[in-house]
Amino acid sequence: MDDNTIDKLTSQSVYDHDGSEKTPLYAKNNNEKALLKWIIAFCMVFCIGLLFILLIHIHYGSNQLVPHGNVASDNDQCSQYGIDVLKMGGNAVDAAITAALCNSVVLLHLSGLGGNGVMVVYDHRTGIGNTIDFRATPSSHNITGVPGFLAGLFYANVKYGILPWKTLVEPSINLAKTGITVTESLLEAINQNTTKLIEDENLKHWISTVSNSSLGQIIKVPNGLIKTLTSISLHGPLEFYKEMSEELKLILKPDDVMSYQPLILPVLRQTYMKYCIITSNKGTGGPILLKVLNKINNTNTYLEDLSLLNSFKDLGDNWDQNFGLQVSTTDVFDLYVTIISGLGSVFGSRVLTKSGYILNNALDLNLNSHMLNQTERVTSLHLPIIAVETGNLCGRRLISGAADVRDGTQLLLSMLKTDPQDILNVNTITRFHFKNNDVDIEYPYNITKQFLKLLDNFGYNLFNVTYPTSNIIQKVEDRSVAFSDSRGSGKSYTL
């Protein structure tokens, strides 16, 4: 480039102090310059604001861009409460606590403040998972253990939650004030547990009220429950256990009640097929599941169902049925939570306290034959399940669980062997229990004649039953689906 060209480009005609038509953002006078500056400033503010709104929408908006969370539980309203908590900025732990508390009000014959349970919290992005163990601890009573349900949920909120505890309890209080809907599960439980077998006057009176109601009718919760929940929302578990120690001092030692603490343990992991199976630690159904999976891995039989029966038989499967409720949740942070809670069996110990909750019968169902000391927990069959496809961070992930490890094991195998596109079909796959020479089986019309003949040849007696529910969330890449078990009356939501 010669000197003449350089002079032309740098001459006053192009770069004078007032500018010209050849100057970018040219303006003839001060008014036009001021207007131009306002236009530029407006455009910059608009673009920054648009970017800010887009970021907010990605994080909190609809799931058309990315799913922001799922809640699957045994009750429509409780699942909706969990979603509401996610909308408020809560995480999967907050949503799970909210739904579990709500379920314990709606389905108080299966879970509640007098119950126990176990929770698995898994951070998929870091691969870190923990078990929050709130199983019952022994006391002076030979049937009822010190309940850990409330202490476990409160600990989870303090350790992992975002929203205040009171925010998570308030939906259950509002629901209790409105009244609960009579469900098919509750009516069936009353028919199976007749009032003749119940000696507690409080429970007998409440069941009488339910028995005179029809399916879908709104009824009052037991006396004292609203007051108890309100106290819990304000003071947490400390005041609850203090009142329990005074009210139930003839059943549970006050010192045992006041000293209750949940445990936090690492999760157990095992590779099965192409998945990492993540479950709860000792004293729950987790170790039992892993033992059974090892036996199935090594079996030579071509019939997996028969192999599964034999595997539980080898473990001494002579256990009573464990009942309870299960909640699955996820959030935008890829935090996955599954909670199993229950009273032991239906209606637990069949004692309804004056504070409005039913006590567990965990000690009566304990698998250990030896006497427990206070440092031990009552053995439970509860089984939280998370399965993550190995080698692919955005691969298939499954969040579920079951109140009984026998149901949970069959559920896991069904999920893993079902195409992700057909995951809803898992709801109709048959489950069964083996006990001595009896096989309790559901949906017998789904069983092949070949398998039924094999059971008959082995001398098994078949009985038709219905098993507790399990709720499932499946994630594949950024797509997710949540659904509640068709055996129950729940409903699931995706945000």
Residue pairs with C-beta under 8 A, 6 or more apart in sequence:
8 14
13 20
13 22
14 20
14 22
14 23
15 23
16 23
18 28
19 25
19 26
19 27
20 26
25 36
25 40
27 33
27 35
27 36
57 65
58 65
58 66
59 68
59 332
60 68
60 87
60 89
61 68
63 494
63 495
66 332
66 478
67 330
67 332
67 475
67 478
67 479
67 480
67 494
67 495
68 86
68 331
68 332
68 495
69 83
69 86
69 92
69 95
69 329
69 330
69 331
69 332
69 494
69 495
70 328
70 329
70 330
70 473
70 480
70 481
70 482
70 492
70 493
70 494
70 495
71 79
71 80
71 82
71 83
71 86
71 95
71 96
71 99
71 327
71 328
71 329
71 482
71 492
71 493
72 79
72 327
72 328
72 329
72 471
72 472
72 473
72 482
72 483
72 484
72 490
72 492
73 79
73 82
73 99
73 100
73 102
73 103
73 325
73 326
73 327
73 328
73 471
73 484
73 490
73 492
74 103
74 106
74 107
74 185
74 325
74 326
74 327
74 469
74 471
74 484
74 485
74 488
74 489
74 490
75 99
75 102
75 103
75 106
75 107
75 489
75 490
75 491
76 489
76 490
76 491
77 102
77 106
77 175
78 98
78 99
78 102
78 103
78 106
78 490
79 99
79 484
79 490
79 491
79 492
79 493
80 493
81 98
81 99
81 102
81 171
81 172
81 175
82 95
82 96
82 98
82 99
82 102
82 327
82 329
82 493
83 95
83 493
83 495
84 98
84 171
85 94
85 95
85 98
85 163
85 167
85 168
86 92
86 94
86 95
86 331
86 495
87 495
88 163
88 167
89 162
89 163
90 98
90 161
90 162
90 163
90 167
90 168
90 331
91 160
91 161
91 162
91 331
91 333
91 335
92 121
92 329
92 330
92 331
92 333
92 335
92 336
92 337
93 121
93 156
93 157
93 160
93 161
93 162
93 329
93 335
93 337
94 157
94 161
94 162
94 163
94 167
94 168
95 329
95 331
95 337
96 119
96 156
96 327
96 328
96 329
96 337
96 338
96 339
97 153
97 156
97 157
97 161
97 168
97 339
98 168
98 171
98 172
99 327
99 329
100 111
100 117
100 153
100 325
100 327
100 339
100 341
101 153
101 168
101 169
101 171
101 172
102 171
102 172
102 175
103 111
103 325
103 327
103 341
104 111
104 112
104 113
104 115
104 149
104 172
104 325
104 341
104 357
105 112
105 172
105 175
105 176
105 180
105 221
105 225
105 229
106 175
106 180
106 181
106 183
107 183
107 185
107 186
107 325
108 180
108 221
108 222
108 225
108 357
108 358
109 185
109 186
109 189
109 190
109 343
109 346
109 347
109 358
110 185
110 189
110 323
110 324
110 325
110 342
110 343
110 346
110 468
111 117
111 149
111 324
111 325
111 341
111 342
111 343
112 149
112 343
112 357
112 358
113 147
113 149
113 150
113 228
113 232
113 240
113 355
113 357
114 147
114 149
114 343
114 348
114 353
114 357
114 358
114 359
114 360
115 147
115 149
115 324
115 341
115 342
115 343
115 344
115 348
115 358
115 360
116 134
116 135
116 136
116 145
116 147
116 148
116 149
116 341
116 342
116 343
116 344
116 360
116 362
116 378
116 380
117 134
117 135
117 148
117 149
117 152
117 324
117 339
117 340
117 341
117 342
117 380
117 382
118 131
118 132
118 133
118 134
118 135
118 152
118 280
118 284
118 339
118 340
118 380
118 382
118 384
119 131
119 132
119 134
119 152
119 153
119 156
119 337
119 338
119 339
119 340
119 384
120 129
120 130
120 131
120 132
120 267
120 278
120 279
120 280
120 337
120 338
120 384
120 386
120 401
121 129
121 130
121 132
121 156
121 160
121 335
121 336
121 337
122 128
122 129
122 267
122 278
122 335
122 336
122 337
122 386
123 129
123 333
123 334
123 335
123 336
124 334
124 335
124 336
124 388
124 393
124 397
125 333
125 334
129 266
129 267
129 269
129 278
129 386
130 264
130 265
130 266
130 267
131 263
131 264
131 265
131 266
131 267
131 280
131 281
131 284
131 286
131 384
132 152
132 155
132 156
132 159
132 262
132 263
132 264
133 148
133 152
133 262
133 263
133 264
133 265
133 280
133 281
133 283
133 284
133 377
134 148
134 149
134 151
134 152
134 153
134 155
134 262
134 263
135 145
135 148
135 283
135 284
135 362
135 377
135 378
135 379
135 380
135 382
136 144
136 145
136 146
136 147
136 148
136 360
136 362
136 363
136 377
136 378
137 145
137 146
137 148
137 256
137 260
137 374
137 376
137 377
137 378
138 145
138 146
138 256
138 363
138 372
138 373
138 374
138 376
138 378
139 145
139 146
139 251
139 252
139 253
139 256
139 257
140 251
140 252
140 253
140 256
141 251
141 252
141 363
142 363
142 364
143 349
143 361
143 363
143 364
144 251
144 252
144 348
144 349
144 351
144 359
144 360
144 361
144 362
144 363
145 360
145 362
145 363
145 378
146 252
146 256
146 257
146 260
147 359
147 360
148 260
148 262
149 341
150 232
150 237
150 240
150 241
151 237
151 241
151 260
151 261
151 262
152 262
154 165
154 236
154 237
155 262
155 264
157 163
157 165
157 168
158 165
159 264
160 335
161 168
165 233
165 236
166 233
166 234
169 229
169 232
169 233
170 233
172 229
173 226
173 229
173 230
173 233
176 221
176 225
176 226
176 229
177 226
178 218
179 218
179 219
179 220
179 221
180 218
180 219
180 221
181 216
181 217
181 218
181 219
182 210
182 213
182 214
182 215
182 216
182 217
182 218
182 219
183 215
183 489
184 215
184 489
185 488
185 489
186 210
187 210
187 215
189 346
189 347
190 207
190 210
190 211
192 346
193 346
193 347
193 350
195 204
195 207
195 208
195 211
197 350
198 204
198 207
198 347
198 350
199 350
200 350
200 351
200 352
202 222
202 223
202 351
202 352
202 353
202 354
203 347
203 350
203 351
203 352
203 358
206 222
206 352
209 219
209 220
210 219
213 219
221 356
222 352
222 356
222 357
223 354
223 356
224 353
224 354
224 355
224 356
225 355
225 356
225 357
226 356
227 355
227 356
228 240
228 243
228 355
228 356
228 357
231 239
231 240
231 243
232 239
232 240
241 257
241 258
241 260
242 258
243 355
244 252
244 257
244 353
244 355
245 252
245 254
245 257
245 258
246 254
247 353
247 354
247 355
248 257
248 353
248 359
251 351
251 359
256 374
259 374
263 377
265 280
265 281
265 282
266 281
267 278
267 279
267 280
267 281
267 286
268 278
268 279
268 280
268 281
268 286
268 287
268 290
269 276
269 277
269 278
270 276
270 277
270 290
270 293
270 294
271 277
271 390
272 293
272 297
272 416
273 416
274 389
274 390
274 391
275 387
275 388
275 389
275 390
275 396
275 398
275 416
276 387
276 388
276 389
276 390
277 289
277 290
277 293
277 385
277 386
277 387
277 412
278 385
278 386
278 387
278 388
279 285
279 286
279 289
279 290
279 383
279 384
279 385
279 386
280 286
280 382
280 383
280 384
281 287
283 377
283 378
283 379
283 380
284 379
284 380
284 381
284 382
284 383
284 384
285 380
285 381
285 382
285 383
285 402
285 404
285 405
285 408
286 383
286 384
288 315
288 381
288 383
288 405
289 383
289 385
289 405
289 408
289 409
289 412
291 311
291 315
292 308
292 311
292 312
292 315
292 409
293 409
295 307
295 311
295 314
296 304
296 307
296 308
296 311
296 413
299 307
299 311
301 307
301 310
303 451
303 454
304 413
305 432
305 451
306 451
306 454
306 455
306 458
308 409
308 410
308 413
309 432
309 434
309 439
312 406
312 434
313 434
317 406
317 433
317 434
317 435
318 435
318 436
319 365
319 367
319 381
319 406
319 435
320 345
320 365
321 345
321 404
321 433
321 467
322 342
322 344
322 345
322 365
322 380
322 381
322 382
322 403
322 404
323 342
323 343
323 344
323 345
323 346
323 403
323 404
323 468
324 340
324 341
324 342
324 343
324 382
324 403
324 468
325 340
325 341
325 342
325 403
325 468
325 469
326 338
326 339
326 340
326 400
326 401
326 402
326 403
326 468
326 469
326 470
326 471
327 337
327 338
327 339
327 471
328 336
328 337
328 338
328 399
328 400
328 401
328 471
328 472
328 473
328 482
329 336
329 337
329 338
329 399
329 473
330 336
330 337
330 399
330 473
330 475
330 480
336 386
336 397
336 399
336 473
337 399
338 384
338 385
338 386
338 399
338 400
338 401
339 384
339 401
340 382
340 383
340 384
340 401
340 402
340 403
341 382
342 360
342 382
342 403
343 349
343 358
343 359
343 360
343 361
343 362
344 360
344 361
344 362
344 364
344 365
345 361
345 364
345 365
347 358
348 358
348 359
348 360
348 361
349 358
349 359
349 360
349 361
349 364
350 358
350 361
351 358
351 359
352 358
352 359
353 359
362 378
362 380
363 372
363 378
365 378
366 372
366 378
366 379
367 379
367 381
368 379
372 378
381 403
381 404
381 405
381 406
382 401
382 402
382 403
382 404
382 405
383 401
383 402
383 403
383 404
383 405
383 407
383 408
383 409
384 401
385 398
385 399
385 400
385 401
385 402
385 408
385 411
385 412
386 397
386 398
386 399
386 400
387 396
387 397
387 398
387 412
387 415
387 416
388 395
388 396
388 397
388 398
389 395
389 396
389 397
394 476
394 477
394 478
395 476
396 420
396 474
396 475
396 476
397 474
397 475
397 476
398 412
398 415
398 416
398 472
398 473
398 474
399 472
399 473
399 474
399 475
400 408
400 411
400 412
400 415
400 470
400 471
400 472
400 473
401 408
401 470
402 408
402 411
402 468
402 470
403 468
404 433
404 467
404 468
406 431
406 433
406 434
407 431
407 467
407 468
407 470
408 470
410 429
410 431
410 432
411 426
411 431
411 470
414 426
414 429
415 423
415 426
415 472
415 474
418 425
418 426
418 429
420 474
420 476
423 472
423 474
423 481
423 483
424 481
424 483
426 472
427 483
427 485
427 486
427 487
428 443
428 446
428 486
429 443
429 446
430 441
430 442
430 443
430 444
430 446
430 447
431 441
431 442
431 467
432 439
432 440
432 441
432 442
433 439
433 440
433 441
433 465
433 467
434 460
437 459
437 460
437 461
438 460
438 461
438 462
438 463
439 455
439 460
439 461
439 462
439 463
440 463
440 464
440 465
441 447
441 462
441 463
441 464
441 465
442 464
442 465
442 466
442 467
444 452
444 462
444 464
452 462
455 462
466 487
467 487
468 487
469 484
469 485
469 487
469 488
469 490
470 485
471 482
471 483
471 484
471 485
471 490
471 492
472 482
472 483
472 485
473 480
473 481
473 482
473 492
474 480
474 481
474 482
480 494
481 494
482 492
482 493
482 494
483 492
484 490
484 491
484 492
